[in-house]
């Protein structure tokens, strides 16, 4: 479960979703009768954190290897009506706020098994962003395989910290290209996908980590890896 002092920092997504004057909230996993609503979640065989077999794995008396690692978490795929999708642990849930139906505009909010908000994903045709000068340290950034071939710059999963007036703002989200360390501008996180835009951001509360080392340790843990896998699984058909 996420630290209790983590909260949303995602102004771009909030501004984008608020463009619609009306909307409806629906549970994206199922309606009251168990049938999928505007988005769908389907089982996936991939693991968020596959555990590699090491040469030093324990073995039984007969020489067969045994494993002391927990079984990989089962994943399901959530798909928006516009074809954008991502994977999340099967015991997490997704709620969809649909602001418009044609063309589709909506925001999916991802909650973990304990009910804590973990991420938000917006898809539509309009998004706003606000930038300001920052000093950035990038921890990790990787291209998203399922969004290759979309309009440049290439979508990346990125985890970094921006320092503004000695206040650290940690962010894990999709970025247009690789964020640069040093003196830069803050990132709006708006990704072009066909004729649409995509914004996906992990939700952090103010001061979620005591230090950069604590942030890196969180990233290496199960929650950080699950959210990294969610962002890297983004795709568009």
PyMOL commands that set and color helices and strands:
alter all, ss='L'
color gray80, all
select helices_A, chain A and resi 11-17+145-147+212-220+222-232
alter helices_A, ss='H'
color red, helices_A
select strands_A, chain A and resi 24-27+40-44+75-79+84-89+93-101+104-111+117-124+133-143+155-164+167-176+182-185+191-193+196-202+235-236
alter strands_A, ss='S'
color yellow, strands_A
deselect
rebuild
show_as cartoon
